[in-house]
């Protein structure tokens, strides 16, 4: 079976089924998102234009819908439901490229080393949906999502879940993934404190912790849990 790979007003070129495109990087195209102001009006427009009906509304709710053409995906993203997520709402650029990878952290480090544009932190928008953004020279957003286990990176001093931008540093400036940048900024601990003092220090951020995690710990409950958990962390083990 042949595959269409180039078309113009007077030319139609086909690639034979035996020909394979080489893809050496880990990226897989997910879909292209068009950011739309009037979600329902845009859905109606594209359903008529593409002569198809959206079937995934119950899964995606009012956030986005997907259309598939020749096994390629184009999606409409509701502008009212993406504030703070995908793009600057005042931007003239209204589309988002979405890619997926097997190992999000490895891809994050690869993209940062390229130094080709601003790179966000790794965020979680829905349970188990992790992503980061790269911005191209025209302020278009490129979203990369994939497998990531934030629970695997816990600061072994304060117990904080760490994003890549929050990793600590060794004395030679290399990354230390065992401790956060607040506890180990330059190869040595920033504060000479006891485990109990660290627990009390963490309680200052209890409100933020509850808001982010959807929990409702009291100070006493949080203190009790940390005093049970902290002895399992590397810094406080056997102390």
N, C-alpha and C positions, 0 to 999 in steps of 0.2 A: 504494500500500500504506500502511496506517495504522500508527502506532507508539503503543504503550501508554505513557502518560506520567503517569497518575494513577490510583490505585485505592483504594477504601475498602470497607467492608463492604456498602454498598448502591449504590456508584457505580463505573462503569468508563468512563474517559474516554480517547478516542483522538485523537492528533494526525494530521492528514492528511499524506500523503506530500509535499504541496506546501509544507507549513510547514517552515521551517528554524530551528534554534536558533542564535542568535548566540553565538559564542565568540571574544572578542577577546583572551584571554590565550593564551600559547604552550603551556599545559599540556595533556597528553593523559593520560587515566586509563589506567594499565597494568593493575593489578589490586589487590585488597584481600587482604592476607596475614593469616591467622589463625595466631598463634604457638601451637603445640600441644606438650604435654609428652610424650605417647605417640604418636609419629608413625604407627606401623603401625595402632594401634587407631583413630586419627582417620581415617586413609585408609579403613579398612574401614567406619567409620560413615558417612562422606560418600558413598562409593561406593554403599552401600545406600540412603541417604536420597535421593540425586540420581539413582539408577538409572542409573549410568554407571560405566565402568571407566577408571582412570588409564592413559594410554598413553605418558607421557613420562618414566617412571622411569629409563630408561637414560641420558637426557640430563642430568637434574637430580640423579641419584644420591640421596643420603639427605638432601638439603638442603630441597627443596620439591617439591610437586606442584601441578598446576593443573587446575581444573574450569571448563568453559565453559558458561554458561547464557545463552541469548539473546544470544550474542556478547559477553557480559560475563564477566570472569574473576575467580574467587575461588581463592586458593591457600592451601595448608597449609604452614607453615614449621616445620621441625624445630627446637625450642628448643635441642637439644643441639649444633646446628651453627651457631648464630648468635651465640655469645658474643662480645661486643665489636662486633657489627655492627648489629643493628636496634633493640633495645629493652632496657630495664632488666629483667633476668630476675626481679627482685623486685617489679616493678610489677604492679598489678592489671589494667592495660590491656594486652590481648594481641592487638592487631591493628595492622597497618602499612598506610597508604595508599601506593601506589606510582604515581608519575606519570613520564612521560618528556617530554623536550623536545629540540628540534633542537640548541640551543646552550646547553650546561650553564653555562658561565661567565656568559653574559648573564642567565640566569635566577637564578643565584646572587647576582649583584649586585642584581637587582630585588628578590629576597626579603629580602636584608639591609637594603635601604633602607626596606622596609615597617616594620621594627622591631616585628613582631608576636609574636615568640617567639625562643627560642634557635636559632641556626643553626650547624651543625657546619662543619668544613672540608670540602673536596672530597677524597674518598678513592677508592682503586682497590681493589676486593675481588677481582676476577678480571681477567685480562688484558683490557684495553679496556673494563671495566665500571666507570665512574666514577659517583659519586653523592654527594649531601649530604643531611643530615637537617634538618628543621624540626620543632620540638616545639610542639604546640598547648597551649592553657590547661589541658587535662586530662592532660598528659604523654603523649598519643598521638604516635606517630612518623609523620611524613610524609616519605617517601623520594622524592627527585627524581633521576632519572638521565638521561643524554643524551650527546651528542657533546662530547668534551673532549680536547684534545691537550696533555697536560702537558709533552711534549717541546718545545713551542713557547715555554715560559717557563723559560729557563735564565738564572740570574744571570750577568751579563757580567763579574763580578769573581771569584767563587769557583766557578762552574760548577754550582751546586746547582739541581736541578729545583725549581721553586717552585709551591706551592699559592697560591690567592688571599690567604690570611691571611699569607703570607710575602713578599708584594711589598714593595719599599722605598717610601720617601716622598721627595717633593721638598721644597724649602725652605718652600713654601706649604702643605704638608700633603697635597697631592694624591698619588695613587698613582703610583708609578714601577714599571713592569713589566719594566724592563731589569735592575734590581738587586734583590737580596733585602734584607729589613729589617735583616739583620745587617751587611751591607756598606754600605748606604745608608739609614740610619735617618731622616735629616732634611735631605736635599739635599746632603750631603757625605759622603765616605767615612769610615767609623768608624775605619779604621786606615791609616796612611801606611806601606805595606809594599811590597816588591818582589814580582814574580810568583813568584820562587823561594821567598820566605818564605810566600806564600799557599799554595803547594803543600805545604810542610812543615806548615803549620797544618791543612790538610785531612786530612793523614795521621793526625791525632789521632782522626778519626772513621771510620777505615778499617773497624773491626769492625762498626759500625752500617751502613756502606755495603754491606759484603758480606752482612750478614744481610738487609737490605731488598731487595737486588737478586739474591740467590741466587748471588752470585759468590764467588770464593775468591782474590782478589788478595793477593799478598804486598806488603809495604811498597815493595820495590824495583820491582815490576811496576806498582804504582799510581803511584809517582813518575814512572816512565818515560812512562806514558800521559798523565798530567797535563801533563808538560813538553812533550809533543807537541800536546796539545789547547788549553792555556791561551793560546797566542799567537793563536788564532782568536777569542778573546773580546774584546769591545769595549775593556775597560779596558787590556788588555795588547797590543793590536794596535800594530804599528809602534814597539814599545818594546824 
